[in-house]
Amino acid sequence: MIRALPVFLLYLIGCCSLVGDQPDYAVFGEAGGYKMIYDRRAGPVAVQGEEEQVFIAYQGSARPANSRKVWATPMVTAWDPRSQSFSASVPIGPSSMDHHHGPVIWPDAKGHLHLLSGCHRTTGSHLISNEPGNLGSNLADWTHGSGFPFYISYPHVFVLPEERALIFYRTYGHTSSWTYQITETNGILWDRPENDLTDLDTGGYLDWSAYHSAKVDPEGKYLHVAFVDYDDNKAKDPKRFFNPGYDLPFRNGAQKYNLYHLKVNLESGKVSNSKGAPVQTPVHLDQAKAECLVWGTGWRFTGIPPDINFDQQGSPALLHVLSGDTPDDLDYYFLRHTDEGWIRTRIRSAGHSWNVGRIVHSPDGIWTALLVVTAPGQLGEGLMDNHGGGRLEEWVSSDDGKTWQFKQDRTPNPEHYPNWRFNNVRPVIRMDGSEAPGIAICYGWPDSVTPDARGFLLFTD
């Protein structure tokens, strides 16, 4: 009971920011670990049910393991909009020191919820809720699924039309390929394309790797993939631990360069670039630069691959963080695909290369960017601050992203959360796989060392 009291108090604090009957945010979880809500390389992390309840998967009950790792447990909880409260959190797997093992959640055509956790060069653990739209109260309310008979890192599951689902993932370690598989049998059988999508080091670039983000278009016809490249340098060649653009050394894999895009026709399996030209897979580094390049950034770098979303015509847009004149000058850029190619616009400074914001396009033509902004000196040296974090800002554009204006600060009440950092702003998906409007999810933490994060369900309408 002593452990439950802070959660209850935090919930009451979250509900103090009321606009009518709707809170600005609601708080869940206790002792959240590093990447309590995972970044955009894996997902979904939250599902909105038919009655607008929200089912959330996260990493909680964390405790320190050493200065670089924490033990954390995959958990689920549900937001009830009628009572404006969360259900008790349910642990759905063993604790792990690998933060990549955090859970993802998605619905099937019959309304059952699926959970996949423990994925990092493993087959993971797959669970299915016994009742549609119900997390239950303990692990007995879940059934083990058929499992995934292949290794998975960074799973991202997408609900497709005709009762299908797609999983996009990395096939093993850093220099492994990235690919997708589709199931029409609720995960019993999976159909993998003849060739994986990317495998950058296959053209002779030893240890060259990539990070990817992906999203299926609103009609469920195309899988769009954006990625950045980096030298993993397992050989530890000192010449490869150097950025000549900034005349500075850097640690292994710390800097990701360039920006690429490709798309997959999910009916035919054909892969093309942004211009519609066919692309032979798996794509290696030289080929990516020649055929898939969106932005050749030189030695300017990023960390996280971009957020992807679509306008009302289904054209893709990207939200990307990139360094500038110095390594510390990091900015958010909006890139929109047009008939003339990719057009890019700076929105504002970002402060860290692993700040995970998101973009949304409304039916009336407004682009909204929910951005994580790091102030100088805001982050410490501890594990919790390792991949960015800061306050939350909302920016808007009414001219197709050509210009952007600050709209409002979205940071949860600083009187209740003084000096907290927030990161990993993620969408909530609906049962059909589309993104739920007016709602998002992120997490926040009070200091750089202690694994004591909380999750925040943001109501943005």
N, C-alpha and C positions, 0 to 999 in steps of 0.2 A: 504493500500500500504506500510505503514511503517513496518507492520509485515511481509510482503512478501520479503522485501529487504534482510534480512539475509539469507533466504533460497537460493535466487538467487546467492548471493555471495558465499555461501558454495558450491553450485553446481559448480560455476566457479573454485573454489579452488580444488574441487574433480577432475575436468577435467584437471587440470594442470599436473597430473601425467600420462601423455600419453606415451604409448608404441605403436608407429605407430598411428593407428586410434583408438586404444582401451585404455580406461582409466584403471588404476589399481583399481579404485573404483569410485562410484558415490554416492552422498549424497542426502537424501530426508527427508522430515518431518520437523516440527518445534514444539518446546516445547514438545518433547516426554517425556512420563511419565516413572515411574519405570516399568521395564520389557516392555519397548516400543515394542520390539520384544520378544515374549514369549520364555521360555526355552523349552527343548525337550519333556516335558510332554504333550504339546498341539501342534497341527499343522494340516496341513501345514500353513506356514506364507507367502509363495510366490509361484507363478505359472508362468512358462514360456509358452507363447502362441505359436501358430503355426508359427508366423512370428518373434519369439524370443523376443517379448516384454515380460516384467515381471510385473505381477500383484501382489501387495504387500498389506498385511493387517497389521495394527499396531495400537498402542495407542498413540494419539497425542493431541494437544491443551490442554496440561496439565496445571494445576494451583494448588498451595498448598491448602490442606484442613486443615491439622494440621502437627505436626512434624513426624507423622507416616504414613500419607496417602496423596495422591493427587487426584484431580479430573482429569480424562482423558476420551477421546472420541475415540471410534473405528473409524478408518479411512482406506481408500484405496487410492492407487496411482498406476500409471503404468509407467514403464521405456520403452522408445522408443529407440531401438538401432540405428535407422536411424538418428534421430536428436540428439541422446545422451542427452536426457532430460526427466524429469518426467512430468507427467500430474499434473494438480491441484489436491490436495488431496480432497477427498469427505468424509464427515462424514456420517456414515451409522448406527448410533444408539445414544442413550442418553449417557451423561457423567455418570461416575460411580467412586466411591472411592475404589472399589474392583478391584485390578490389575488382578485378575483371569478372569475378564470379557473381556479381550482382544480378538480380532477376529481371527478366522482361516479361510482359503480360500482354495477351491478345485474346480476342473472342473468336469462337467458331460460328458457323451458320445457325447452330441450334442454341446459341447463347451461352454455352459453356465457356468458362475462362481457362486459358492455358498459361502455364508458367514454365519458363526455361531458365535455369540458373546453373552455376558451376561451370560456365563455359570459358575456357582459355586453353586452347590446344587439347580439348577434351570433347567428349560427346555430351556432357552436361546431364542435368536431371530435368525430366519433363513431367509435369503434373497437369491433370485436368480436373476441374471442379465437378463434384458429383451432381450438383444442382445448377441449372442455368442461372446466371446472374447472382451467384451467392458464393462468397468466400468461405462460408462455414466458420467454425470456431476453433478448429484444430486440424492437424494433418490428416486425421481420419476422414475428413470431409473432401479429400482429394484422392484421385486414382492415378497411379503411375501410367503415363502414356506409353505408346509403342517405342518411344525413344528416337534418337537421331543416330543412325548407323554411320556417322561420319564425324570427323573432328571439326570443332567450331571455335572460332574466336570472334568476338564482336557480333553476336547475332542481332539482326534486325528483321522482324517479321512484318509482313504486309498482308492485309486482308484483300483478296481479289474477288471480282464478280464470279458468279456461278459456283459458289461454295468452295473456292480454292484459296490457298495461302501460299505466300512466297517467303523464303528466308534468304537474306543476303548476308554474307559472312566471309571472314578470312579462313582459309583452309587449314592453317596451322600457326607457325610462328611469324616473326617480323617479315622475313623475305618470302613468305609463301604467297600463293595466288589468292585472289578474291573472286568469288563466284556467287551463284544463286541456285536455288532449287525450288521447285513448285510441287505442291501436293494437291491432289483432288480427292484424297481419301482420309482427310482429317489427320494427316501426319503418319499414316500407316506406311505409305509408299511415297517416295520422292523422286522427281524427275530432274536430273542434272544435265545441263547442256553438254554437248560433245567436248567443247573447249571452255576452260575457265575464262573470265573476262580480262583480268590483268595478271601479269606476273613479270614485274619490271626487270628483274635481274636475269631473265632468260636470254637476253641479247648480249651477254658477256659482261654485264655490270655487276661484279661480285658484291653481294650484300646490299644492293640497292633495293629500296623498299618503298612503301606508300601507305598512306592512311586514306580511307574512303568514307564518304557519306552517300546515302542513297534515298530515293523516294519514288514511289509509284505515282504516276499522274492521276488526276481526279477521275478519269474514265477507266482507269485500270488497264490501259493498253500498253503503256511504256514504263520501263524501269529506267529512271535517270540516275546516273552515277557521277559524282564529282570526287576528284582525288588530288592529293598533293604528293610529291616525291621526296625521298630523303635517303641519305647514305647511312646505313646502319653500321657499316665499318667494323664488322666483327674481327677483322684482322688487326684493328687498332693501329692502322697506318697513320703516323702523326701528321702527314701532309693532308690527310683527309679529315682531320679534326681542325680545319681552319677555314674561315670565311674570308676570302680575299676582298670581297666588297667592303667589309667593315675592318679588314686587317686585324681580325681577332680570332683566337681559338674558340672552340665550343665543344661541349661534351657530346658523346655518342648519341646520334639520333635526335638531338635537341632541336634542330632547325629543319623545317620542311619547306620546300621550294616549289615554285610554279603552280599552276592550277589547270586542271584538265576536266573534260566532260565527255561522256558518251551515253548513249541510250540503247535500250534493248526492246525490240518489238516482242512482246510477250506471247503473241500468237504464232509468229514465224520463227522466233529465236534469233532473227538477224540483228546484228549490232552495227550502229552507225555513229558518226560524230555529229557535232552541232550543225554542220552544213548538210547533213543527210547522206553523206558519202559512206559507203560500206567500210567497215573496219574488220580486219582479220584478227581473231583472238587466239591465244591470250596476247594482250598488248604488252610489249616490252618498252623500255625507256626511250630508245630512239624513235620508235613508232609513235609513242605517246606524244613526244615533242613535235613530230612531223604531222600527225593527223588529229590529235585530240586536244591540242593546247588552247586554252582560253586566255591565259595570261602568263607570259614568260616573265617571271619576276626577277630574273637575274639572281643576285645574292640576297635580295630582300626575302624575308622568311615569315612563316606562320607556324602554328602548332596544331590547332584543331582544323580538320577539313570543314568546308563551308556548310551552312544551312541551305537547304533547297526548298523552294516552294513555287507556286504557279499562279499566273494571272488568270483572269476569267476565260481566256482563250486557250489555256493549257500550256502557254509558253513558260519555260523555266526561268527562275531568277535565283541568285545566290547571295548570301550574306557572308562576307569573308573578312578575316583579320589579317593585316599585313604590316610588316615593319617599314620604316621610312628612311630618312637620312641617317638615323642612328638606330641601333638595335632596340632602344627604349622608346622610339617614336612609333607606336603601333596604332593603326587606325582601322575603323570599320569601313568596308566598301560594299556597295550594293551593285550587283551586276545583273543586267537584264538582257535576255536574248531577243533580238529583233531580226528582221529580214536582212539588215545590214551587218549583222554579227552581234557580238557582245558589247554592250555599253556599260561603263562603270562610273560610279559616282562615290566620292567620299562622303560619309555621313558625319562622323565625329571620331575623336580619339578613343582608343579602347583600353590601353594601359597594360594588357597582357595578351599573349598569343594563344592562351587556352581559355579565354572568356567565351562562353557559349550562350549567345543570344538567339533570337529567332525572328523570322519575317512572316507576315501574313498579308494577303490581299483580300480586300472586302468586295462585296458585290457592287458597291458604288464607286469602285476604282481607286480606293485609298490603300496605299501600302503602309503597314505599320511594322516598325522594328522595335522589339523589346530587347534592350542592350544591357549587358553587364559591363560596368565601367570601373576600372581600378584606379584609385587615386595614388599619387606618389607616396611611398612609404606605408601603404595600407596593408601589404602582405608581409608576413614574417617568414622565418626559415623552416618552420615545422611542416610536417606531412600534410596537414589539413589545407595549407595554403599552397601546396605544391603545383597545382594547375589552375592558378588564377582565382578570380573572385572579386567582388566589389559591390557597389550599389546598383540599383536597377533604374533605367530610364526608358521612357517611351518616346519614340520619334516617328513622325509621319511624313508621307509624301503624297501629294494629290496630282503630280504631273509625271507619272510613270517612273518615279525614282530619280528624276533630274535634279531636284532640290529637296532638302529635308529640313524639317522644323522640329525643335524640341516641343513636346506636348505636355509631359508631366513626369514627375518622379514617381516610380513605382516601388521604391524600397519600403519594405515593411517598417512600421512605426519605429523610428530611431530612439524614441524614449523607452520603448520596451526592448529593443534589440540594439543597444548602443555598440557601435564599432563592429557590428557583424558584417561578414562577407557573404555574398550570395553568388551562386553560379548554376550552370546547367539548366537554363530555361528550356523546357521541353513542352511539346503539345500534348493534349489529351485526345485520344482518338475515340470515335464513336463505334458502335457495333458493326457498321458497314465499312470501317477502315478510314473514313474521312476524318478530318480534324474538327473537333468540337469548337465552335466559335465562342469567344469571350471568356476563355479559361486556359490556364497554363499551369505548369508545375515547375518548381525549382527546389533547391535546398540552401540552407544558410548555416553558419557556424560562428561561434564567438571568439575563438582564438586559434592560433596556428598549430598548437600541439595536441590539445585534448579532443578526442573523438566524441564530441557532444553536439553534433549537428541536429537540426530539425528540418522537416520537409514543409514546404509552403505551397498550398493550392491557391493560385492567384485568380481572382475574378476581375477581368479586365474590361468588361463592358461598362 
